[in-house]
Amino acid sequence: RKDIVTSSDSSESKLSRCLNTVDLTLLGVGSTLGVGVYVLAGGIARDTAGPAIILSFLVAGVASALSGLCYAEFGARVPKAGSAYVYSYVTVGELAAFVIGWNLLLEYVIGTASVARAYSGYLDSLLNNTMKNAFRSAMPMDSPFLAEYPDWTAFFI
């Protein structure tokens, strides 16, 4: 079921469109560049991809630009302030919006966990791997798809 939205519906929302193009660009760059970019890019380039990491970043950049154009189109066509959930609710329907909303939540949880893990790794490297050695000796885990030890520092971050 699709929601019919008219321009008079936008007056009911208490959210205002107060961000300009520079604000939105800087917000997007700030949310994209985090600890994960600096931690993962070097490790992937060294261990897995090598020089092909440049092509990977170019493909990701093109995909991000196309995604930005899609959001601009949605923002111009839907007279409500919102995010991917609101845009999908209005254009595609409730079921797609439900799935997209939960995917957004999952995305934020995974992003937060990866940033916390990166901060924990940085802190541990500054402490000469003291936390890694202590956690590994106290609670070792022998599972092929899990880490060698639970990272309690990342959990509490």
ChimeraX attribute file (.defattr): number of C-alpha atoms within 10 A of each C-alpha:
attribute: neighborCount
match mode: 1-to-1
recipient: residues
	/A:1	11
	/A:2	14
	/A:3	13
	/A:4	11
	/A:5	14
	/A:6	11
	/A:7	10
	/A:8	9
	/A:9	11
	/A:10	15
	/A:11	12
	/A:12	8
	/A:13	10
	/A:14	8
	/A:15	11
	/A:16	11
	/A:17	10
	/A:18	7
	/A:19	10
	/A:20	8
	/A:21	8
	/A:22	9
	/A:23	11
	/A:24	11
	/A:25	12
	/A:26	11
	/A:27	12
	/A:28	13
	/A:29	11
	/A:30	10
	/A:31	8
	/A:32	12
	/A:33	10
	/A:34	14
	/A:35	15
	/A:36	17
	/A:37	12
	/A:38	11
	/A:39	17
	/A:40	13
	/A:41	14
	/A:42	14
	/A:43	12
	/A:44	12
	/A:45	14
	/A:46	12
	/A:47	8
	/A:48	11
	/A:49	15
	/A:50	12
	/A:51	10
	/A:52	10
	/A:53	16
	/A:54	13
	/A:55	11
	/A:56	11
	/A:57	12
	/A:58	11
	/A:59	12
	/A:60	12
	/A:61	12
	/A:62	11
	/A:63	12
	/A:64	14
	/A:65	12
	/A:66	12
	/A:67	12
	/A:68	14
	/A:69	12
	/A:70	12
	/A:71	15
	/A:72	11
	/A:73	11
	/A:74	20
	/A:75	17
	/A:76	10
	/A:77	14
	/A:78	18
	/A:79	17
	/A:80	24
	/A:81	15
	/A:82	15
	/A:83	14
	/A:84	15
	/A:85	19
	/A:86	20
	/A:87	20
	/A:88	21
	/A:89	21
	/A:90	21
	/A:91	18
	/A:92	14
	/A:93	17
	/A:94	17
	/A:95	13
	/A:96	15
	/A:97	20
	/A:98	14
	/A:99	12
	/A:100	17
	/A:101	18
	/A:102	12
	/A:103	13
	/A:104	15
	/A:105	11
	/A:106	12
	/A:107	12
	/A:108	12
	/A:109	11
	/A:110	12
	/A:111	14
	/A:112	15
	/A:113	15
	/A:114	18
	/A:115	18
	/A:116	20
	/A:117	21
	/A:118	20
	/A:119	18
	/A:120	21
	/A:121	19
	/A:122	14
	/A:123	15
	/A:124	16
	/A:125	13
	/A:126	10
	/A:127	11
	/A:128	10
	/A:129	13
	/A:130	13
	/A:131	18
	/A:132	20
	/A:133	12
	/A:134	12
	/A:135	16
	/A:136	16
	/A:137	11
	/A:138	11
	/A:139	12
	/A:140	13
	/A:141	13
	/A:142	10
	/A:143	9
	/A:144	7
	/A:145	6
	/A:146	9
	/A:147	12
	/A:148	15
	/A:149	18
	/A:150	16
	/A:151	18
	/A:152	12
	/A:153	17
	/A:154	17
	/A:155	11
	/A:156	8
	/A:157	12
